Amino acid sequence: MNQEVATIPPYEDGIISAKEDFQKLAPANLSYGDEEIFAIQMLTKHPFSLKTANENPRSVQFAMINVASTGLTLNPAMGYAYLVPRDRAIVLDISYKGLIKIATDAGSIKWVRAECVHEQDDFTYYGPAAAPTIQTNPFRDRGPIIGAYCIAKTVDGDILTEVMDLAAILKIRDASTAFTKGAVGSKGPWESYFPEMCRKAVIKRARKTWPYTDQNERLAKAIEISNESEGGYEFEKPQIGRPTDGAWEAMDPETQKALLKLAAKVTDLIESEEDRAKEDKESDAWHAIEKEGLGSEEKIALWTQLGSKIRSALKRAGERQKLVVVADAQA
C-alpha cells in the first residue's frame, strides 16, 4: 500500500527555520507556537502574500526573527505588527501602535498619543512641554492633512509634545525609495496608508526626546526594522569620494582609487534593476567586499564612500551571514 508523503510548503519551512533563533530572542511573554499560527493565518489570507512567501521563504524566516527581536505579537486583534509582501519578500511591518507599545514597555513614558491635524481643525501648540489643544468636528470633512502631533506622558508626570508640519512629513515620504521608485499603485505604505505613516513619522521623531532607559535599544531596533519594511530611506545621496573622519585621507591614492571602484561596484549590485530578490543582491555586494580581503582601516574608508541606503543594505547582509555561520556550526 502506497502512502503519500506530506510535503511542507516553502513558506511554512521558513517559519519553522526561525524557531530556534525566535526562542532565543523573544521575551518570555511571546510564544513561538502562537506567533507561528498568526503568521500562517496572515500569509495564507491573501494569494499574493502566499505566493511571495513560497517564492522567498528565507525572507519569512528573517521576518519571524524580527518578530522575536521586537517582542511584538502578530495577533491581528492587537494591530501591532504584520507580515506583508514588499519588493518580492515578506517583511515585518510595524504599525504606529506597535511603536507605542514598545515605547511604553520600555518604561520611560506612561502613554503616547499620535494624531493627524487637518486643515479644518483648530489646533494650538503651546510648546514642547505642554499638551496642545485641538477642536474638530469628526462628523464632517476635515479637509486635507496639514501635519501631525505626538503627546507623551513620562513616568515623572511630564508632558512632551512633538509636532510636524506637512512639509516635514513629505520630506520623509520623498526619501522613501519605495515611494520614489515604485509605480503608481505600488509605492508602498506611504501611498496606501498615508495617515498612519504620518503618525509613525512624528512618533519616530518624538522618541528622541523621551527619557532614556536600558530598553531603549529595542525601540531603536523596531524603528530600524520599520524603516526597512517601508522600503528604505535615502536621506543622503551616495557620494563617492567624500572624505569623512580622516579614514579616507589616510589611504594612499592607489588604495583610494581601488576603494572608489569597489564602492561603485557595490552600489551597482544593490541598486541593480535585475529581477532578483533584494536579499540576493545585498548578499552579492557583501561577498564582493569580503572577497577583497580588506583590512579594518580600508573597510572604514570604504564605508565613508557609501550612501546610507547602501550601508543599511550591507548591514542586513552581514546579519544574515551571521545566521548562516551559526546554522553551519550547529549542523
N, C-alpha and C positions, 0 to 999 in steps of 0.2 A: 504494500500500500504506500503510494507516494504521499509525502507530506510537504505542503508548501512552506518554504522558509520565509518568515516575515522579514521584510527589509525596513530599516529606519529611514524616513525621509531625510535628505541632507540638512534641512533647517533644524530638525529635531536633534540630529547628531551635533550640530553647532551648539545647541543649548546644553546637551549632555557634556560636551567637551569643556564647557565653562565651569562645571560643577566644583571641581577641586579648588580652583582659584576663587570661585564665588564664596565657598565656605571659609576660606582663609581671610577674605577681605570684608565680608558682610558683618554688620553689627549683630548682636545676639537676637534682636527682635525681627530680623529679616530671614525668613525661611526659604531655602533653595526650592523645596518642594512646592510651596505656594507660588513663588515667582516663576517657576517652570510652567505651572498651569496658566498663569496670567499671560506669559509670553506666548504660549501655544495659542491661546484664545486671540491675542492681538494679531499674530502673524497669519492665522487662518481665516480671520474675519473678512479680509479683503484679498481678492485674487492677485492684485499687483504686489502686495506685501509678501504673499506666499511665494510668488514667482521669484521675486528679488531674493528672499531668504534662501530658497533652494539653489539659486544660482551663485550665491555668495554666503555659504554657511559660516565661513570664518568671521564675517562681519557680525553674524548673530552671536558668535562666541564672545567677541570683544564687547558687544553691546551688553551682554549679560554680566560680564566682568565689571563694566561701568555701573550697572545697577548696584552691584555689591559695593563698589568703592564710594558711591554717593549715599548709600543707605536708604534710597527712595524706593518704595514699593511700586510695582506696576499695576496694582489694584486699580481698575478703572473707576471705581467708586470714589477714590481719593483724588484722582486727577493730578497726581504729582509728576508722573513721567510716563512716556510711551515709547514703544518700539515702532519706528516708522521707516519707510524706504526713502532713501535720498542718495542720488548720484550712484546708482547701481549697488547700493549697500544698505544694510539695516543699521540704523543708528539709534542711540538713546536720546530722545527729545525730552528735555526737562521744561516743565511749564513754570510760569511765574509763581504759581502756588508751591511748586516743588522747591524753588529757591527760597521762598519764605519759610517753608518747613525746615530746611537745613539751617537757616539763619536763627530761627527761634530755638532749635535744638542745640545750637552752639552755645547758647546761654548769655549772650551779650545784650540781647533785646527780648522783650516780652511779647511784642506783637508788631506786625508790619501791615500796612495797607497801601496799595498802589492803585491809582485810577487815572483814566484819561480825562483831559479837560477839553470841552467842545466850545465852539465859537459862541453859542448862545448861553453858556454858563457864566455866572457871576463869580469869578474866582479872585480871592485876595490872598496874597502871600505876605506873611509877617516876618520873614527871615528864617534862617536855618534852625533856630532853637525854639520855634513856636509852631503850633498847628495852623494851617491855613483855613480859610472858610470858603465854602462853595455853596451857592444856591443854584438849583437847577430844577427843571420840570422833566422828570423821567418819562412822562407820557406824551411828549411832543418831540418833534425833530430838533435835536440839539445842535445841528449843524456839523461841519467837519471837525475833526480832531485838530487842536492847535497846540497841544502839549500834554505832559503827564506829570504827576507828582507822586511822591512816596513819603509816608509818615511812619516813623518807628518810635516805639517807647522803650527806653533802656531799662535794665533791671534796677537802676537807681531812680527811675521815675522821670527821667528827662525825655523831652520830645525832640526828635531830629527830623527835619524836613528837607527833602531834595526835590527840585523842580527841573524840568527840561522843556524847552520850547520846541516847536515842530522842526525848526532848522537844525537843532542839535540831534534830534531823533533821526531826521532824514540823512544827516551826515553819517550816522552809524549804519543806517539801512544801505546807503550807497557804497559803503565799504564792504558789504557782504558780497562775496564772489558769486554766491548762488543767485543773488538778486541781479547783479550786473551782467552776468554771463548767461543766465537762463533765458529761455524763450518765454514769451507771454503765456501764462498758464502753468509754467514750470519754474518759477522764480523762488520757490521755497516759502518758508513761513512768513517772510516779510510781505509777500504778496497775498498769501492765503489767510493769515491771522494777524493783520496789522495792529488792531487794538491790544492784543496780548503781547505782541512784540514791543509795543510802546511801554507797557507795564514792566516787562523784563528789562528793557534798556534803563529805565530810571532806577529799578532795584539794583542793577549791577553797579550803577554809579553811586547810589546811596550807601551801599555796603562798605565803601571805602572810608566812610565817616563813622561807622559803628564801632563800639569798643571791641578791643581785641580779646580773644580767648584762645585756649590751646586747641580748640576745634575749628578755628577759622580756616585751616587748610582744606577742610572738607568742602567748605563753601567755595573756596578758590578753585578747587578741582572740579566742582559741579559747574561753575561758570565756564571753565575751560572746555569741558565736555559739551556744554550748551552752545558755546560759540562754534565748535567744530560741527555739531549736528545742524546748525543753522546755515551751514555752507562754508564757514570760514570767513575771516575778515582780513582785509588788506588795508591797514591804516597808514602804512608807509609803502611806497612803491619800491620794488627791489632796485638797489643802486649798486651796480658793480663798480668797484674802485673807490668806495667811500671809506676813509680811514676812521678807525674807532679805537679808543683806549690804548693806543700805542702798539697793539698787537700787529697791525698791518705794517706800520712803519719799520718794525723790527725785522721784517723779511727782506732778503736781498731781491734785486729786480727780477732775476730769473725765476725765483720762487713765487714772487708776486704774479708774474705772467702765467705760470703754471696753475696757480690757485684761481686766477681770474677765468682761465679756460675751464677749470673744474666747476667753478660756481655757475658758469653759463650752461655747462652740460647738465648739472643737477637741476637747475631751474627749468631747462627744456624738458627733462624727463618727467618732472612733476606736473608741469603745465601743458604737456602734450595733449592734443585733442584725439589721440589714438583711442579707439574703442576698447579700452581695458579698464579693469577695476582700479579705483583710486589707490587702494592698498598696494596693488602690484606696482604701480608707478612709483609710489613712495618707497617701497622696498627696493626697487631697482636703483633709485637715487641714493639710498642709504648704503647699498652694497658698492656703488660706484665710488663713494668716498672711502669706504673701508678697504677697497682694493688698492688704493693708492698708498696705504701704509703710512699715513701722515703722523707726525709727532704731535704732542699735545699743543705746542705753540702754533704749529701750522694749522691745526684744526680750529683753534681760536681765531686765527687770522682769516681763515676761510669763512667762519661763522659771521664775521663782521661784514662780509661781502654779499650776504644773502638777505633777502627781504623777510619780514615777519611771517608771511604765509609759508614760505619755503622752510624756514626754521621750524615752524609748528609741524609741518608735514614730516620732517626728518625726526623730530622728537617722537611722533606717533610710531614711525617705523622702528625706531630704536626700542620703544617699549614693547612692540610686538616681537622683535627679535629676542628680547629677554625672555618672553614667554616660551618661544621656541627652544631656547637653550635649556630652560628649566624642564620642559617636556622631554627633550632628548636625554637629559641627565637622569630623569626618573624612569625612562623606558628600559 
